[in-house]
Amino acid sequence: LAAALARREFLPHFQPKVAMHSGQLKGVEALARWQHPQRGLLAPLYFIGPLEGSTLMAEFTLAIVGQVLERMLAWREAGLPPLTVSINLAADNLAERAFIDRLTALVLASGVAPAALVWEVTETSVMRQLSQSLTNLGRLRLMGFGLAMDDFGIGYSSMQQFARCPFTELKIDRAFVHGAAQRPNRQVVLKSALELGQRLGVHTVAEGVESEADWRLLRELGCDMAQGYLVARPMPAEELIGWMRRDRRRLRALAGAA
């Protein structure tokens, strides 16, 4: 893993997030991949576990963020509309003040506005070292960054933590989204989560949207954005512009836009 970091073999792919009322691209989530010299492109399953809790995790995250910032500047030069990019923060990184200082310095030096970035954290990562994590989340929000609670609904105190933290986005876990159109019990969870987001004035994002039936249900319930294979699979940065041009009409039709 250390050698892979030194050789810049870790790279971000990007999965689109689209507005459900219009089908318009609103943002992307950066998802790490390992371009292994022998085994090809590897998903996080093969490397995130060993990285977590190690001293390499901070360098890995900063390497991914650095590449994301480069891509964002390139997209801006290419004339793409403003997009937000979501990036996951690990529990150990979130609780470490020195890492947050390095992270924010990297962004501020890049010329990318903090508001264009959304840091995604899970309930588990917040709970790991609660006091320091809450402090750092507050610092990031005060600097203008967006904050998302990822995998909302799967933890024992998701609602409590969401209310305590200055989140701007709520991401509903795939476990409650996939197949919800055919499962009334999942619809109850979805409706509750979306109503919470609406009352708190934060953006709601459904993960794992893979069927038109689930899309229609989420749209009826007032979900703001969808992310999942129905929209697009994660893709290399250079494919994003082509995807936008190719799928624009399909997504507008899906949203029922004029």
Stockholm file with secondary structure:
# STOCKHOLM 1.0

chainA/1-258         LAAALARREFLPHFQPKVAMHSGQLKGVEALARWQHPQRGLLAPLYFIGPLEGSTLMAEFTLAIVGQVLERMLAWREAGLPPLTVSINLAADNLAERAFIDRLTALVLASGVAPAALVWEVTETSVMRQLSQSLTNLGRLRLMGFGLAMDDFGIGYSSMQQFARCPFTELKIDRAFVHGAAQRPNRQVVLKSALELGQRLGVHTVAEGVESEADWRLLRELGCDMAQGYLVARPMPAEELIGWMRRDRRRLRALAGAA
#=GR chainA/1-258 SS CHHHHHTTCEEEEEEEEEETTTCCEEEEEEEEEEEETTTEEECGGGTHHHHTTSTHHHHHHHHHHHHHHHHHHHHHHTTCCCCEEEEECCHHHHTCHHHHHHHHHHHHHHTCCGGGEEEEEEHHHHHHTHHHHHHHHHHHHHTTCEEEEEEETSSTTHHHHHHHSCCSEEEECHHHHTTGGGCHHHHHHHHHHHHHHHHHTCEEEEECCCSHHHHHHHHHTTCCEEESTTTCCCEEGGGHHHHHHHHHHHHHHHHTCC
#=GC SS_cons         CHHHHHTTCEEEEEEEEEETTTCCEEEEEEEEEEEETTTEEECGGGTHHHHTTSTHHHHHHHHHHHHHHHHHHHHHHTTCCCCEEEEECCHHHHTCHHHHHHHHHHHHHHTCCGGGEEEEEEHHHHHHTHHHHHHHHHHHHHTTCEEEEEEETSSTTHHHHHHHSCCSEEEECHHHHTTGGGCHHHHHHHHHHHHHHHHHTCEEEEECCCSHHHHHHHHHTTCCEEESTTTCCCEEGGGHHHHHHHHHHHHHHHHTCC
//
